[in-house]
């Protein structure tokens, strides 16, 4: 068990053996909680909002693939574009 001291700006140094046990690196984020008179620091990963949205799309089934070949990927992309074009009004209809 390591004993640490609280510095003047309430900073605490996490001992090296503790950092190594949990794989803590410079720049990592920790969630701080006060529970029953104790402070717990738990490593947290921050997920980019775009990645979080992608995960949500994947869970909801709004994905394409996986593709066995690059030809099947390209065909899927062309099919998606054709579908989008068919939903758009024609140029003549847009001019009016």
C-alpha positions in Angstrom: 0.0 0.0 0.0 1.4 3.4 -1.0 0.8 6.5 1.1 0.8 9.8 -0.8 0.5 13.4 0.4 -1.8 16.2 -0.8 0.2 19.1 -2.2 -0.7 22.8 -1.8 -2.9 22.9 -4.9 -4.6 19.6 -3.9 -2.5 17.6 -6.3 -1.6 14.0 -5.5 1.1 11.9 -7.2 0.0 8.4 -8.1 2.9 6.0 -7.3 4.6 4.3 -10.2 3.7 0.8 -9.2 0.0 1.7 -9.0 0.1 3.4 -12.4 1.8 0.4 -14.0 -0.7 -2.0 -12.5 -3.6 -0.3 -14.2 -1.8 0.9 -17.3 -2.3 4.6 -16.5 -0.5 7.0 -18.9 0.1 10.7 -19.2 -3.1 12.3 -20.6 -5.5 9.5 -19.5 -8.7 10.6 -17.8 -9.8 9.5 -14.4 -13.3 9.8 -12.9 -13.1 11.0 -9.3 -15.8 9.9 -6.8 -16.3 10.5 -3.1 -17.8 7.4 -1.5 -18.2 6.7 2.3 -15.4 9.1 3.2 -13.1 7.6 0.4 -11.9 9.0 -2.9 -11.9 6.6 -5.8 -10.2 7.3 -9.1 -11.4 5.2 -12.0 -9.8 5.3 -15.5 -12.3 6.5 -18.2 -12.2 6.5 -21.9 -13.6 9.5 -23.8 -15.3 8.6 -27.0 -15.4 11.1 -29.8 -19.1 12.2 -30.6 -18.7 11.0 -34.2 -17.5 7.6 -33.1 -20.3 7.4 -30.5 -22.8 8.1 -33.3 -21.2 5.4 -35.4 -21.6 2.9 -32.5 -25.3 3.9 -32.2 -25.8 3.4 -35.9 -24.2 0.0 -35.8 -26.3 -1.1 -32.8 -29.5 0.1 -34.6 -28.5 -1.8 -37.8 -27.9 1.2 -39.9 -24.7 -0.2 -41.5 -23.5 -1.7 -44.7 -21.2 -4.7 -45.0 -18.9 -6.4 -44.3 -18.0 -6.9 -47.9 -16.2 -10.0 -49.2 -14.5 -8.0 -52.0 -13.8 -4.5 -53.0 -16.1 -4.9 -56.0 -19.1 -5.6 -53.7 -18.2 -2.5 -51.7 -18.1 -0.3 -54.8 -21.4 -1.9 -56.0 -23.0 -1.1 -52.7 -21.9 2.5 -52.9 -23.3 2.9 -56.4 -26.6 1.3 -55.3 -26.8 3.8 -52.4 -26.1 6.7 -54.7 -28.8 5.5 -57.2 -31.3 5.3 -54.4 -30.5 8.8 -53.2 -30.8 10.1 -56.8 -34.2 8.4 -57.2 -35.5 10.2 -54.1 -34.4 13.7 -55.3 -36.8 15.7 -57.5 -35.7 16.0 -61.1 -34.0 19.2 -62.4 -37.2 20.1 -64.3 -39.3 19.8 -61.2 -36.8 21.9 -59.2 -36.9 24.8 -61.7 -40.6 25.4 -61.3 
